[in-house]
Amino acid sequence: MSIIKSLFALLLSLLLFGCNQQTSGAVDVHWDRDSCERCRMLLSDRYFSAQVRYSDAQQRSQVKLFDDIGCAVIWLKDKPWSDASNTEIWVTEEGSGRWLNAHRAYYRQGARSPMGYGLAAVTTATTDTLDYHAAVAHIFSREAEYANHSTHAVGMK
């Protein structure tokens, strides 16, 4: 009888540990196979990608991938959990490709990023870098500029 109890305990622990899902931090990206949640381009550039981790309605941890910090910020804008304490944004560092917490990173302007927002994440602030909140304002400014050009180009203005 104790063998059956031991096997049951082992099976139960395997089930519990096997279902343990990562709930924070960046996930591994399948480069050139995973696509951006917003624009559907493949994630190819290891120096400009982003991830958003959030909890869905069932409180399960979900991760969405993006090819540019601009796509992540714009996609996140209208989500009801965008300001939740457990929502995380991760960006890859220019030059190394390692994942950085987007709120703690600084952003160098003038980079040739995949979607043209022109921001590269770095770890050190300089006189030329933006903090996260200034980077978000920059992204929405660029997005408004793109919207004006696209409607003007098709005669809608």
Secondary structure per residue as TSV (DSSP state, phi and psi in degrees):
chain	resnum	aa	ss	phi	psi
A	1	M	-	360.0	-36.7
A	2	S	H	-68.1	-27.4
A	3	I	H	-65.9	-41.3
A	4	I	H	-64.3	-42.9
A	5	K	H	-63.7	-40.8
A	6	S	H	-65.1	-43.2
A	7	L	H	-64.4	-40.6
A	8	F	H	-63.0	-43.8
A	9	A	H	-63.3	-40.1
A	10	L	H	-64.8	-45.4
A	11	L	H	-62.3	-43.1
A	12	L	H	-62.9	-43.8
A	13	S	H	-66.7	-37.0
A	14	L	H	-63.6	-41.2
A	15	L	H	-63.2	-45.0
A	16	L	H	-65.6	-45.5
A	17	F	H	-74.9	-30.2
A	18	G	H	-68.8	-27.0
A	19	C	T	-91.5	0.1
A	20	N	-	-68.9	113.1
A	21	Q	-	-102.1	142.4
A	22	Q	-	-62.9	132.3
A	23	T	-	-116.7	1.1
A	24	S	S	-152.3	161.9
A	25	G	S	88.9	170.5
A	26	A	-	-78.7	151.3
A	27	V	-	-103.1	164.0
A	28	D	-	-70.5	139.2
A	29	V	-	-102.5	141.6
A	30	H	-	-93.2	87.8
A	31	W	T	-56.7	140.4
A	32	D	T	66.1	11.4
A	33	R	T	-129.7	-39.4
A	34	D	S	-77.1	145.8
A	35	S	B	-117.2	158.1
A	36	C	-	-67.4	132.7
A	37	E	T	-62.4	-31.8
A	38	R	T	-89.7	-52.5
A	39	C	T	-105.9	-8.5
A	40	R	-	70.7	9.5
A	41	M	-	-71.9	150.8
A	42	L	B	-68.8	145.0
A	43	L	-	-80.8	107.1
A	44	S	-	-120.5	-31.9
A	45	D	-	-92.6	108.9
A	46	R	T	-71.2	-4.2
A	47	Y	T	-105.7	2.9
A	48	F	S	-136.8	8.3
A	49	S	-	-80.1	163.3
A	50	A	E	-143.7	160.1
A	51	Q	E	-138.9	146.8
A	52	V	E	-122.8	124.4
A	53	R	E	-109.9	132.2
A	54	Y	E	-148.6	170.1
A	55	S	E	-103.2	128.9
A	56	D	-	-79.0	-173.9
A	57	A	T	-60.6	-27.1
A	58	Q	T	-92.4	11.7
A	59	Q	-	63.6	27.2
A	60	R	-	-91.9	140.7
A	61	S	E	-72.6	127.4
A	62	Q	E	-124.1	149.8
A	63	V	E	-130.1	131.6
A	64	K	E	-115.6	142.5
A	65	L	E	-108.5	149.3
A	66	F	E	-141.6	148.6
A	67	D	S	-87.0	-6.4
A	68	D	S	-156.7	143.3
A	69	I	H	-57.5	-31.9
A	70	G	H	-61.7	-43.2
A	71	C	H	-62.4	-41.7
A	72	A	H	-63.2	-46.7
A	73	V	H	-64.3	-44.3
A	74	I	H	-68.5	-41.4
A	75	W	H	-62.0	-39.7
A	76	L	H	-73.3	-23.3
A	77	K	T	-47.8	-48.8
A	78	D	T	-98.4	7.8
A	79	K	-	-77.2	138.0
A	80	P	T	-63.8	-22.1
A	81	W	T	-103.7	15.3
A	82	S	T	-60.0	-31.7
A	83	D	T	-104.5	10.2
A	84	A	-	-65.6	148.3
A	85	S	T	-65.0	-24.5
A	86	N	T	-96.5	6.0
A	87	T	-	-82.1	126.3
A	88	E	E	-118.3	144.7
A	89	I	E	-123.9	129.1
A	90	W	E	-121.5	141.5
A	91	V	E	-132.1	151.7
A	92	T	E	-87.4	141.7
A	93	E	B	-77.2	134.9
A	94	E	T	-61.6	131.6
A	95	G	T	95.9	-43.6
A	96	S	T	-105.5	-29.5
A	97	G	-	78.4	4.9
A	98	R	-	-77.6	153.7
A	99	W	E	-79.9	133.1
A	100	L	E	-122.2	148.1
A	101	N	E	-67.0	120.3
A	102	A	T	-60.4	-32.5
A	103	H	T	-72.0	-23.1
A	104	R	T	-99.2	-12.3
A	105	A	-	-77.8	164.7
A	106	Y	E	-115.7	159.6
A	107	Y	E	-127.2	120.7
A	108	R	E	-85.2	128.5
A	109	Q	E	-84.3	157.3
A	110	G	T	91.2	3.7
A	111	A	-	-74.4	155.2
A	112	R	-	-92.5	81.1
A	113	S	-	-85.4	158.2
A	114	P	T	-53.5	-39.1
A	115	M	T	-105.6	8.5
A	116	G	S	82.4	12.9
A	117	Y	-	-76.0	-17.1
A	118	G	-	74.3	23.5
A	119	L	E	-116.8	134.6
A	120	A	E	-121.3	131.4
A	121	A	E	-77.7	134.5
A	122	V	E	-136.7	165.1
A	123	T	S	-94.6	-17.1
A	124	T	S	-115.9	131.8
A	125	A	-	-77.1	140.1
A	126	T	-	-132.6	-179.4
A	127	T	T	-67.3	-18.5
A	128	D	T	-96.9	-5.9
A	129	T	E	-95.2	160.6
A	130	L	E	-110.2	147.5
A	131	D	-	-81.0	178.4
A	132	Y	H	-57.7	-46.3
A	133	H	H	-66.1	-38.5
A	134	A	H	-68.3	-35.1
A	135	A	H	-64.9	-40.7
A	136	V	H	-61.5	-45.0
A	137	A	H	-60.8	-40.7
A	138	H	H	-60.9	-44.0
A	139	I	H	-61.6	-46.4
A	140	F	H	-69.1	-31.5
A	141	S	H	-64.4	-45.1
A	142	R	H	-63.8	-40.7
A	143	E	H	-63.4	-41.5
A	144	A	H	-64.4	-39.6
A	145	E	H	-62.5	-44.3
A	146	Y	H	-63.1	-41.3
A	147	A	H	-63.7	-41.5
A	148	N	H	-62.7	-44.3
A	149	H	H	-66.0	-40.5
A	150	S	H	-70.3	-38.4
A	151	T	H	-73.8	-34.5
A	152	H	H	-67.0	-37.7
A	153	A	H	-66.2	-27.7
A	154	V	T	-102.9	14.2
A	155	G	T	76.0	26.1
A	156	M	-	-93.8	-3.8
A	157	K	-	-104.9	360.0
